[in-house]
Amino acid sequence: MELYINSLNLLLLLSTQFILFGISELLYKPEDNVEQLNFTTFEAKLGDPTSGKLVKFYNAFCEDSQNYLPGFRNLSRRLYKWRRILKIYVLDCSQDDNNKICRSYIIRSTPTLRYFPQSYQRMPNDLGTDITSRNVREIQSDLALFLKDLDHFNMFKREDNVADIFKDNANLKYVVMVFQMCLSEFLPHFETGNSDEERFASLDDCNENNPVVAAIGRNTLLELLPYEDVIVRIFDDHEIYTKFGISPVPNLLVMVNRDGNHLLLTPEVDTSHAYVAAVQQFLIFINKNPQKPLPKTLPPNIEEALRYEIFEHHKHHSHRIFRADLERAIDQILNVELLRPTHFVGAKLTVLRNFLRLLKFLSPLKEEAKERLVGLYYSMRLKRKLTRAGLQEILLKSLKDYQFDGKQYVGCIASRPSLRGFNCSLWTLFHYLSVESEHIKIASVVLVFHGYVKLFMNCKECSQKIKEFKKIYPIANITENNQEILWLWRAHNYVNKELAGDSTEDPLFPKIQFPSEKDCPNCRGNKSEWRTDEVLKYLKTIYCLKNLSWFGMSSAKAYT
């Protein structure tokens, strides 16, 4: 059976595990142009005045979020060339500390992609712009439209001076001036063969409030972003050409260096692709290279990455219990443990019914699961005997195709698959039920626990230890709820002491007498004797409904 570990030892042991077991996998790697945010960094990063932000809200345990990992990784790597003006962030809504943010930003499902502009500040009517497409090219197109509102795209005016641009950018070597026109105002350009980017622009959109329709300048700027010592400025006023002593020419680029000297480039055709090619040809000639590409990285191992996330979560939430563990315990009991006997009569049927009755009143599951368990309870209530096949049929009809959200052990995670896991979750479940059983019949939880261990549990040694303990502390002596909570606590520590150091002990989670002095300093007196009144307070604080964490659950309930 399972035992507990104090938070100090946990931190030390986790760091040891990362070395021994090589757990360093991440779902989202900085090398893939992705930065992980949390509740302490989210608002500050969104307020950055220099860039737009693409944020992916996700749930690490949600299958849809996991399925989108390759697509989002492809997107973030492709957008690396825009990193000067676009930051890629992710926020995990499954994390307890992040729940409030995801609720505040009305994240209804995961994954959710949203764009936030420069200097963003949260407003009731502005929670970012949803991006619904999952197609990389479509997302890039949407982002290009959003990014054109950045200061980077501000039009160069007659009163502006190129020298000021260099003053504001110490590492800048060249400014590329691109003329971008309103289609209806520059017919020679139109007649020389406009690009597809302009062909679909609406002439009706061309007015004093929106004087620029052409996308050539915008796309040229975006494509040249990888050259960190080059900046593109767009202008739509013909008279600005006179600043450089030249006449307006339809497809002409002006490159200005820090000394104020300018070079005229003439692209082969009038498209952003040709504009970029002309600039790149010059930059190659003078040995100017774009930023280095991202290093090649392997796709994440999702299972190992989730294990890493779970261990990391433990560091900051050692006093939480997790719905995922309770769900896995209930799932295992219903679909594996209780199906071991071939026939159910007498005591076995009674324990089975009483366990379902406990779940009917105290279930920690979602409403949908609660309803199905209530139906299962009523289907079983009048049975006098039952075969394994009969029970399987009732389970199938009652639960149907219901899938439990908890797919991984969280508080009960182990260093090896054969350790902890279910035994840990079983103890956790019954501690929770005992604390929440104040309004049901006294000793109901302990009687079901004892009956389950005796009749169903696949561990003779465990059954024997509980039998020995029951002789020391008879269940018949329990007359109130507090005694029931303490009985289960004493039983747990008794088993821990008896099994400490045996083959079932996880080296990362050694069996101790819980709670430790670190976790509950007031639970022991001067001579280390237990102060049961303080132990009771501790147990009621830890194993109550309010202390249940949604971390590890694919459900969005925590943030919706």
QUIHU-V621986 format. One record per residue. N is the residue number from 0. SS is DSSP state (H for helix, E for strand, - for the rest). D_FIRST is the distance of its C-alpha to the first C-alpha in Angstrom with 2 decimals. Layout:
# QUIHU-V621986
N;SS;D_FIRST
N;SS;D_FIRST
This chain:
# QUIHU-V621986
0;-;0.00
1;-;3.79
2;-;7.04
3;-;10.65
4;-;13.75
5;-;17.29
6;H;19.96
7;H;22.17
8;H;19.73
9;H;18.81
10;H;22.53
11;H;23.04
12;H;20.20
13;H;21.27
14;H;24.77
15;H;23.64
16;H;21.84
17;H;25.03
18;H;26.88
19;H;24.59
20;-;23.71
21;-;27.00
22;-;25.76
23;-;29.07
24;-;29.84
25;-;31.36
26;-;32.23
27;-;35.58
28;-;37.28
29;H;40.20
30;H;41.92
31;H;42.18
32;-;44.15
33;-;41.32
34;E;40.25
35;E;37.02
36;E;37.71
37;-;35.61
38;-;36.45
39;-;38.22
40;-;40.43
41;H;41.16
42;H;44.24
43;H;45.82
44;H;45.63
45;H;47.09
46;-;49.92
47;-;51.13
48;-;54.93
49;-;55.50
50;-;53.50
51;E;52.18
52;E;48.44
53;E;46.52
54;E;43.07
55;E;40.33
56;E;37.87
57;E;34.74
58;-;31.11
59;-;29.08
60;-;26.82
61;-;29.84
62;H;31.02
63;H;34.65
64;H;34.24
65;H;32.67
66;H;35.48
67;-;38.07
68;H;36.85
69;H;39.37
70;H;42.21
71;H;41.65
72;H;41.34
73;H;44.66
74;H;46.21
75;H;45.17
76;H;46.48
77;H;49.75
78;H;50.21
79;H;49.94
80;H;53.75
81;H;53.91
82;-;51.61
83;-;54.56
84;-;54.67
85;E;51.38
86;E;47.84
87;E;44.81
88;E;41.75
89;E;38.37
90;E;36.21
91;E;32.63
92;-;32.45
93;-;28.68
94;-;28.35
95;H;27.99
96;H;30.96
97;H;33.14
98;H;32.73
99;H;35.75
100;H;37.98
101;H;37.21
102;H;37.92
103;H;41.07
104;-;42.33
105;-;41.57
106;-;39.39
107;-;38.92
108;-;37.33
109;-;36.22
110;-;37.73
111;E;40.77
112;E;43.55
113;E;45.92
114;E;48.87
115;E;49.78
116;-;53.21
117;-;54.22
118;-;53.95
119;-;51.76
120;-;51.05
121;-;49.01
122;E;51.28
123;-;50.53
124;-;52.60
125;E;51.51
126;-;47.91
127;-;48.87
128;E;50.21
129;E;47.99
130;E;48.32
131;-;47.46
132;-;48.46
133;-;46.07
134;-;49.02
135;H;49.46
136;H;53.27
137;H;53.33
138;H;50.98
139;H;53.18
140;H;56.23
141;H;54.75
142;H;53.78
143;H;57.30
144;H;58.75
145;H;56.48
146;H;57.09
147;-;60.86
148;-;60.62
149;-;59.50
150;H;62.07
151;H;62.08
152;H;64.09
153;-;66.62
154;E;70.15
155;-;72.47
156;-;75.43
157;-;79.04
158;-;78.50
159;-;75.49
160;-;75.93
161;H;74.12
162;H;74.34
163;H;72.05
164;H;69.32
165;H;69.46
166;H;69.39
167;H;66.12
168;-;64.53
169;-;65.02
170;-;63.73
171;-;65.65
172;-;68.29
173;E;69.57
174;E;69.93
175;E;70.48
176;E;72.61
177;E;72.18
178;E;74.55
179;-;72.83
180;-;75.20
181;-;75.49
182;H;76.64
183;H;79.59
184;H;81.07
185;-;81.41
186;H;82.94
187;H;83.83
188;H;80.17
189;H;79.50
190;H;82.31
191;-;81.18
192;-;78.11
193;-;75.13
194;-;71.54
195;H;69.05
196;H;67.41
197;H;70.63
198;H;71.73
199;-;69.18
200;-;69.87
201;-;71.66
202;H;75.07
203;H;74.68
204;H;71.85
205;-;74.32
206;E;75.54
207;-;75.83
208;-;72.32
209;E;70.88
210;-;73.47
211;-;71.35
212;-;70.24
213;-;70.19
214;-;66.85
215;H;68.34
216;H;67.94
217;H;64.37
218;H;63.27
219;H;65.21
220;H;63.47
221;H;60.00
222;H;60.71
223;-;62.09
224;-;59.17
225;-;57.78
226;-;60.88
227;-;59.86
228;-;63.39
229;E;64.97
230;E;65.06
231;E;66.64
232;E;68.72
233;E;70.09
234;E;73.44
235;-;75.44
236;-;78.74
237;H;81.46
238;H;83.21
239;H;80.38
240;H;81.72
241;H;84.70
242;H;82.51
243;H;82.43
244;-;86.07
245;-;85.44
246;-;86.22
247;-;83.57
248;-;82.51
249;-;80.16
250;-;77.68
251;-;77.90
252;E;75.24
253;E;76.12
254;E;74.11
255;E;74.73
256;E;73.77
257;-;73.45
258;-;77.13
259;-;78.11
260;-;79.35
261;E;78.65
262;E;78.39
263;E;79.10
264;E;76.96
265;-;78.00
266;-;75.27
267;-;76.42
268;-;75.47
269;-;74.43
270;-;70.64
271;H;67.77
272;H;66.84
273;H;70.33
274;H;70.26
275;H;67.04
276;H;68.44
277;H;71.60
278;H;69.72
279;H;67.37
280;H;70.40
281;H;71.88
282;H;68.63
283;H;68.28
284;H;71.89
285;-;71.17
286;-;67.82
287;-;65.59
288;-;62.17
289;-;59.50
290;-;56.07
291;-;53.90
292;-;51.71
293;-;47.96
294;-;46.19
295;-;44.67
296;-;40.93
297;-;38.45
298;-;36.84
299;-;33.36
300;-;30.28
301;H;28.73
302;H;25.15
303;H;25.24
304;H;27.19
305;H;24.64
306;H;21.87
307;H;24.32
308;H;25.03
309;H;21.41
310;H;21.00
311;H;24.40
312;H;23.53
313;H;20.68
314;H;23.40
315;H;25.27
316;-;22.79
317;-;19.88
318;-;20.07
319;-;19.93
320;E;17.41
321;E;18.26
322;H;19.52
323;H;18.62
324;H;14.85
325;H;15.64
326;H;18.03
327;H;15.81
328;H;13.27
329;H;16.39
330;H;17.95
331;H;15.18
332;H;14.95
333;H;18.75
334;H;19.74
335;-;17.23
336;H;14.83
337;H;17.59
338;H;20.06
339;-;18.69
340;-;21.07
341;-;24.75
342;E;25.95
343;E;25.02
344;E;26.84
345;H;26.43
346;H;22.96
347;H;21.32
348;H;23.97
349;H;23.68
350;H;19.96
351;H;20.76
352;H;23.75
353;H;22.16
354;H;19.40
355;H;22.34
356;H;24.23
357;H;21.65
358;H;21.91
359;H;25.67
360;H;25.89
361;H;23.07
362;-;22.42
363;-;21.97
364;-;23.57
365;-;27.16
366;H;30.01
367;H;30.53
368;H;27.00
369;H;27.25
370;H;30.52
371;H;29.19
372;H;26.25
373;H;28.83
374;H;30.91
375;H;28.04
376;H;27.49
377;H;31.22
378;H;31.37
379;H;28.83
380;-;30.09
381;-;32.90
382;-;31.38
383;-;31.57
384;E;30.20
385;E;28.94
386;E;28.36
387;H;25.85
388;H;28.87
389;H;29.95
390;H;26.66
391;H;26.76
392;H;30.34
393;H;29.58
394;H;26.80
395;H;29.29
396;H;32.04
397;H;30.11
398;H;28.15
399;-;30.92
400;-;30.53
401;-;28.37
402;-;26.38
403;-;23.40
404;-;24.20
405;E;20.80
406;-;20.88
407;-;18.58
408;-;15.37
409;-;16.76
410;-;14.65
411;-;11.66
412;-;13.90
413;-;13.02
414;-;15.53
415;-;15.08
416;-;14.53
417;-;12.03
418;-;9.44
419;-;7.57
420;-;9.75
421;H;8.92
422;H;5.21
423;H;6.71
424;H;9.76
425;H;8.72
426;H;8.00
427;H;11.11
428;H;13.07
429;H;12.86
430;H;13.65
431;H;16.49
432;H;17.65
433;H;17.80
434;H;19.91
435;-;22.11
436;-;22.65
437;-;25.57
438;-;28.12
439;-;26.55
440;-;26.37
441;-;24.64
442;-;21.20
443;H;21.07
444;H;17.73
445;H;16.09
446;H;17.85
447;H;16.69
448;H;13.01
449;H;13.55
450;H;15.69
451;H;13.45
452;H;10.55
453;H;13.53
454;H;15.70
455;-;14.15
456;-;10.57
457;-;11.02
458;-;8.79
459;H;11.11
460;H;9.35
461;H;6.68
462;H;10.00
463;H;11.81
464;H;9.99
465;H;10.51
466;H;13.97
467;H;14.76
468;H;13.97
469;H;16.10
470;H;18.93
471;H;18.93
472;-;18.80
473;-;20.35
474;H;19.93
475;H;23.71
476;H;24.26
477;-;23.09
478;-;26.41
479;-;25.88
480;H;23.64
481;H;22.95
482;H;21.64
483;H;19.23
484;H;17.87
485;H;17.61
486;H;16.09
487;H;12.99
488;H;13.02
489;H;13.52
490;H;10.78
491;H;8.26
492;H;10.20
493;H;10.52
494;H;6.99
495;H;7.27
496;H;10.62
497;H;10.08
498;H;7.84
499;-;9.88
500;-;12.07
501;-;10.75
502;-;11.06
503;-;7.64
504;-;8.67
505;E;10.83
506;-;14.22
507;-;15.02
508;E;12.09
509;-;11.61
510;-;9.41
511;-;12.04
512;-;13.19
513;-;13.81
514;-;16.29
515;-;18.00
516;-;21.73
517;-;22.54
518;-;20.90
519;-;22.20
520;H;25.07
521;H;26.12
522;H;22.87
523;E;23.84
524;-;27.20
525;-;29.52
526;-;27.75
527;-;24.24
528;-;23.70
529;E;21.91
530;-;24.35
531;H;22.66
532;H;25.35
533;H;24.49
534;H;20.72
535;H;21.59
536;H;23.82
537;H;21.22
538;H;18.64
539;H;21.53
540;H;22.69
541;H;19.51
542;-;18.13
543;-;21.58
544;H;23.36
545;H;25.69
546;H;23.02
547;E;21.76
548;E;22.76
549;-;24.40
550;-;23.77
551;-;22.36
552;E;24.21
553;-;27.30
554;-;28.83
555;-;31.74
556;-;31.02
557;-;30.24
558;-;33.73
559;-;35.80
